[in-house]
Amino acid sequence: MIPKPARLRGMDVRLEPWSESALDLLRRINTPQMRRHVGGPEPEEQLLARHRRYLAMPATGRGCMFAVLLGDDMVGSIAYHQRDWQGQQIYETGWNVLPPYQGRGIASAAGTALITIVREAARHPDGPHSLHAFPSIENAPSNALCHRLGFTLLGPCNFEYPPGSGSLMRSNDWRIDLANSGRTTVTPQRDRLRLRHRP
């Protein structure tokens, strides 16, 4: 089942399930600047395979990739999917916001909307009950966003990315307990936490 698009008050930010029209967005994300923390840009063949995986995600029942829209413009992406982590099933999330739209609260709005969607998915008794994010320890903005969204920092870890590649990146493990049904509180931008851990 594809979750309904989410919309937040005060900002015209919407999440829409990935579609064929989002391929151009994926190409705009596939730049050295946007992918510097995750191994750099991918060749077109790998990019198209990624696009197909995103389109197929809802049918698996294990997650969904969304385009982040500001008004009618696709300005980023955000996802959740089920995976095994340290012997347990969890939901993992990750996001991108295009450079011209960064610093405007769009990632916070999209993250808050996504957490609401994942809390709904987590009501299934056999499903995961925690949401994790694994930003690179060098990615200060993404780590600060996790803090603002109410994630708890569990500490640094070695995280395989891309999955199945055998390549490890030094990441921070951030977690939200989905059993806690309280609303996510977003810390104001001025309280941004600057995190940088050394391995």
C-alpha positions as CSV (number, residue, x, y, z in Angstrom):
1,M,0.0,0.0,0.0
2,I,1.4,3.4,-1.0
3,P,1.1,5.9,1.9
4,K,-0.9,9.1,1.2
5,P,1.1,12.2,0.4
6,A,1.9,14.2,3.5
7,R,1.6,18.0,3.8
8,L,2.7,20.2,6.7
9,R,1.1,23.4,7.8
10,G,3.1,26.6,7.4
11,M,5.1,25.4,4.5
12,D,3.9,24.0,1.1
13,V,6.1,20.9,1.4
14,R,4.6,17.6,0.2
15,L,5.8,14.1,-0.1
16,E,4.7,12.2,-3.1
17,P,5.6,8.5,-3.9
18,W,8.4,8.1,-6.5
19,S,7.2,8.2,-10.1
20,E,8.6,8.1,-13.6
21,S,8.8,11.9,-13.6
22,A,11.2,11.9,-10.6
23,L,14.1,10.5,-12.8
24,D,15.2,14.1,-13.6
25,L,15.3,14.8,-9.9
26,L,17.5,11.7,-9.4
27,R,19.9,13.0,-12.0
28,R,20.0,16.4,-10.3
29,I,20.9,14.7,-7.0
30,N,23.6,12.6,-8.8
31,T,26.4,15.3,-8.5
32,P,29.8,15.4,-6.7
33,Q,28.4,18.0,-4.3
34,M,25.2,16.0,-3.4
35,R,26.9,12.6,-3.2
36,R,30.2,13.5,-1.6
37,H,29.4,11.6,1.6
38,V,28.1,8.5,-0.2
39,G,30.7,7.6,-2.7
40,G,30.2,10.2,-5.4
41,P,28.1,10.2,-8.5
42,E,26.9,7.0,-10.2
43,P,27.1,6.2,-13.9
44,E,23.8,6.4,-15.8
45,E,23.3,2.6,-15.8
46,Q,23.5,2.4,-12.0
47,L,21.3,5.5,-11.8
48,L,18.6,4.0,-13.9
49,A,18.7,0.8,-11.8
50,R,18.3,2.9,-8.7
51,H,15.3,4.6,-10.3
52,R,13.7,1.2,-11.0
53,R,14.3,0.1,-7.4
54,Y,12.6,3.2,-6.1
55,L,9.6,2.7,-8.4
56,A,9.3,-0.9,-7.1
57,M,9.6,-0.2,-3.4
58,P,5.9,0.2,-2.5
59,A,5.0,-3.1,-4.0
60,T,7.4,-4.9,-1.6
61,G,5.5,-3.6,1.4
62,R,8.9,-2.8,3.0
63,G,9.1,0.9,2.4
64,C,8.7,3.8,0.0
65,M,10.8,6.5,-1.7
66,F,9.3,9.9,-1.9
67,A,10.0,13.0,-4.0
68,V,9.9,16.2,-1.8
69,L,7.9,18.9,-3.4
70,L,7.9,22.6,-2.6
71,G,4.8,23.9,-4.4
72,D,5.0,22.1,-7.8
73,D,8.8,21.8,-7.8
74,M,10.7,18.6,-6.9
75,V,13.4,19.8,-4.6
76,G,14.6,16.6,-2.9
77,S,14.0,13.0,-1.9
78,I,13.4,11.1,1.3
79,A,12.7,7.4,2.0
80,Y,12.2,4.7,4.5
81,H,12.7,1.0,4.1
82,Q,12.9,-2.1,6.2
83,R,16.3,-3.8,6.7
84,D,18.3,-5.9,9.1
85,W,20.6,-4.1,11.5
86,Q,22.6,-5.8,14.2
87,G,20.3,-8.8,14.2
88,Q,17.1,-6.8,14.3
89,Q,14.6,-5.5,11.7
90,I,14.5,-1.7,11.6
91,Y,13.3,1.0,9.3
92,E,16.1,3.1,7.8
93,T,15.7,6.6,6.4
94,G,17.8,8.9,4.3
95,W,17.2,12.2,2.4
96,N,18.5,14.8,-0.1
97,V,17.6,18.4,-0.7
98,L,18.9,20.2,-3.8
99,P,21.5,23.0,-3.0
100,P,19.3,26.0,-4.0
101,Y,16.6,24.8,-1.5
102,Q,18.9,24.0,1.5
103,G,18.8,26.0,4.7
104,R,15.0,26.8,4.4
105,G,13.6,24.1,6.7
106,I,12.5,21.8,3.8
107,A,14.5,18.8,5.1
108,S,13.0,19.3,8.6
109,A,9.4,19.5,7.2
110,A,10.0,16.4,5.0
111,G,11.5,14.5,7.9
112,T,8.7,15.3,10.2
113,A,6.2,14.1,7.6
114,L,8.1,11.0,7.0
115,I,8.2,10.1,10.7
116,T,4.4,10.4,10.8
117,I,4.2,7.9,7.8
118,V,6.6,5.5,9.4
119,R,4.8,5.5,12.7
120,E,1.7,4.4,10.9
121,A,3.6,1.6,9.1
122,A,5.1,0.5,12.5
123,R,1.7,-0.3,13.8
124,H,1.9,-3.7,12.2
125,P,2.7,-6.1,15.0
126,D,5.4,-8.0,13.1
127,G,7.1,-5.0,11.7
128,P,10.1,-2.9,13.0
129,H,9.5,-0.5,15.9
130,S,12.4,1.8,15.4
131,L,13.6,4.2,12.7
132,H,17.3,4.8,12.1
133,A,19.4,7.2,10.1
134,F,23.1,6.6,9.3
135,P,24.6,9.9,8.1
136,S,28.3,10.0,7.6
137,I,30.1,11.4,10.6
138,E,31.5,14.1,8.3
139,N,28.0,15.2,7.2
140,A,27.3,17.9,9.8
141,P,24.0,19.2,8.3
142,S,22.4,15.7,8.2
143,N,23.6,14.9,11.8
144,A,22.1,18.2,13.0
145,L,18.9,17.4,11.2
146,C,18.6,14.1,13.0
147,H,19.0,16.0,16.3
148,R,16.3,18.5,15.4
149,L,13.9,15.7,14.4
150,G,14.2,14.0,17.8
151,F,16.5,11.1,16.9
152,T,18.7,9.8,19.7
153,L,22.4,9.5,18.9
154,L,23.5,5.9,19.7
155,G,27.1,6.6,18.5
156,P,29.4,6.0,15.5
157,C,29.4,2.8,13.6
158,N,30.7,1.1,10.4
159,F,27.8,1.2,7.9
160,E,27.8,-0.7,4.6
161,Y,26.9,1.6,1.6
162,P,25.8,0.8,-1.0
163,P,24.1,-2.3,0.5
164,G,25.9,-5.5,-0.6
165,S,29.0,-3.7,-1.8
166,G,31.2,-4.6,1.1
167,S,32.2,-0.9,1.3
168,L,32.0,0.6,4.8
169,M,31.5,4.2,5.7
170,R,32.0,5.7,9.1
171,S,28.5,6.8,10.2
172,N,26.5,7.9,13.2
173,D,23.6,5.7,14.2
174,W,20.6,7.8,15.1
175,R,17.4,6.2,16.3
176,I,13.7,7.0,17.0
177,D,11.5,4.7,19.0
178,L,8.4,4.3,17.0
179,A,6.4,2.8,19.9
180,N,6.5,6.3,21.4
181,S,3.4,7.8,19.6
182,G,4.2,11.4,20.7
183,R,4.6,14.0,17.9
184,T,8.0,14.8,16.7
185,T,9.3,18.1,18.0
186,V,11.6,19.9,15.6
187,T,14.4,22.0,17.2
188,P,14.6,25.5,15.7
189,Q,17.3,26.0,13.0
190,R,19.3,28.4,15.3
191,D,19.8,25.5,17.7
192,R,21.5,23.3,15.0
193,L,23.9,20.8,16.6
194,R,27.3,20.6,15.0
195,L,28.5,17.0,15.4
196,R,31.8,15.6,14.2
197,H,33.1,12.3,15.6
198,R,36.5,10.9,15.0
199,P,36.8,7.1,14.5
